[in-house]
Amino acid sequence: MTLSAPTNSLEDESSGDRLTAEPPTVPLKPSTPAPRSRRSRLVSQERLDVLTKGRKAVLCVDSVSVSFDGFKALNALTLILDAGELRCIIGPNGAGKTTLMDVITGKTRPDEGNVYLVGHGHDLVGQSESEIAALGICRKFQRPTVFQGHSVFENLELALAGKRSVWQALFHGLTKADRETIDEVLQTIGLKDARERRAGELSHGQKQWLEIGMLLAQKPRVLLVDEPIAGMTHAETERTAELLVSLAGERTVVVVEHDMAFVRHIAKKVTVLHEGSVLAEGTLDEVQANARVIEVYLGADHANG
Amino acid sequence: MNALAFARRLLSPRGWIAFGVLAIIGVVLIPTLNSAVSPESALGVSDRVITLLGKFVCYATAALALDLIWGFAGMLSLGHGVFFALGGYAMGMYLMLGIRGQGVYRSNLPDFMVFLDWKELPWFWHGFDNFAFAAFAVMWVPGLLAYAFGYFAFRSRIRGVYFSIITQALTYALMLLFFRNDTGLGGNNGLTDFKQLYGYPLALASTKRALYVASVVVLLFSFLLCRAIVTSKAGRVLRAVRDAESRVMFLGYDPRSYKLFAWTFSAVLCGIAGALYVPQVGIINPSELQPANSIEMAIWAAVGGRGTLFGAALGAFVVNGAKSWFTVALPELWLYVLGALFITVTLFMPDGIVGAVQRLVEKRTRAAAPAPAPGGAAS
């Protein structure tokens, strides 16, 4: 809690109705940033309230900055993701898309700023990758990494939420509920017939779907997907679009993608990054009408046809 | 999980039949041929052969243990001789105290201690006159060393060839330690001149036979235990660690604990194999700790086919059988044969004997029926 915060902010919290309460007068940035060395910092509730006022937010990236050797990869970037939305993040190379993903998943530690998961009392900055993954923020990397020697079913079994210790793995079989979850996921990703096939024998697209399925088996709250259609055939792209659209709703899906046709196909809301901060946000049409966006990004894309 | 489902998980029905046949041959047929049939007749099995087979069975158990961590968890240990030898030494200490008063010097101490002019047993020898204590030590001494070694090695994320090298260094370091007289384990000569085990004279044919049968039972039991591990979810996690360790971590597993479990379990199995080996060959000395011995274990597993369990055990029999025959018939040729064997396997049978046979069978079934049947890999 910051020193400059008004004392009545505690009462605001206990009143329970955070969304309709008067926004407390707090500075936009915490005036005394917590020391970096502390492993987990508590979330500043007032700050979270300001950020998420009037919306059903699930994840807030709050004025995050990252620099590599003087190059500002992210520059005071603030991004709020709502529960159940499908968000596309676009932007030219070097705009900070991948760095943003790295910060959220704990791979990169920002120089400044915080990442909040609504309902989780701690700042995600400073938590380890596996801790963040356990909180339900899962990431799908660009290259498919499935266990090639295992069957599709076994891949999903290993990904299934819960049960991670050696002892459990030695003595506990799959419960009925586990099997049902796996079957559901197989249905969702369209690999029901490939159940017993070795993952190494799958096509590139199927591997990507399997990996998305592995993330689903972990029951994530937020699914981060990095360039899902790179290297896919046209039919596979179609199928992936359907899959991603169907996944949103129950969970929040964030897609980083270059392919504008694909983005147009799936996105309701688009965030454009440029030089490490948000340039524009809205529907694709709104964004495309934005003069600054045309200048820095879409202009070049239009020229390419 | 009920017993039937568990049995089906372990082995296919055909696998169980093969297992049963091998068990009957090993536990019933061969001992009967030894005790009831004259060794001069065509079917007779002499006492010498029984002891030789018992030795091979112990090697096969060690190869099985090595395959569990090499074939399934991707850790090539070139120091498994350490655990084999530690189990052997623990048994040797028990056997050594069993001949108290019957040595050359008629002393209550083992001969080598009298020779060194020691007046009493070193502290770590206490308790080894008790069979149960020694039998327990056979398991926990290798297990503890493996746990401590593995804990630090896996914590430092040492893998691949670096892991192989430090295991090799481990066996070399222990060899130097055990060579010293001050270590109190017989130095260069090791422990030998055993006379009896749990009251049974080792020179008797019936004792030799019993030791052989015990070794076979341990091998069969170890095989099933290893099968149980590799067919459990833990086995699938281990294979996943072998193939893509970072991905496993990303799924929220701690690969270290899985590796540590398999590694320690493997060491304990190896220790038991070593303990059964020592009374049959009648000696344990630091030459068991030679790096070459540990490398040979890896060769057994590779020749038989790693990652199949059965193959590793088979490899131990094939390579050691060939070694026994050649060292008698053409002693100067053996090392060339071993080298040639290793090259042949590496070049032409990367999956070992079992893998080559499997491929042959698959080719034939594919030729016979166009629709490929889903085949159980290891049966």
Interface residues (C-beta under 8 A of the other chain):
Chain A: E129 S130 A133 A134 T145 V146 F147 Q148 G149 H150 E154 E157 L158 A159 K163 R164 S165 V166 A169 L170 F171 H172 G173 E196 M214 Q218
Chain B: M1 I229 S232 K233 A234 R236 V237 R239 A240 D243 A244 R247 V248 M249 F250 L251 G252 Y253 D254 S257 Y258 F261 P374
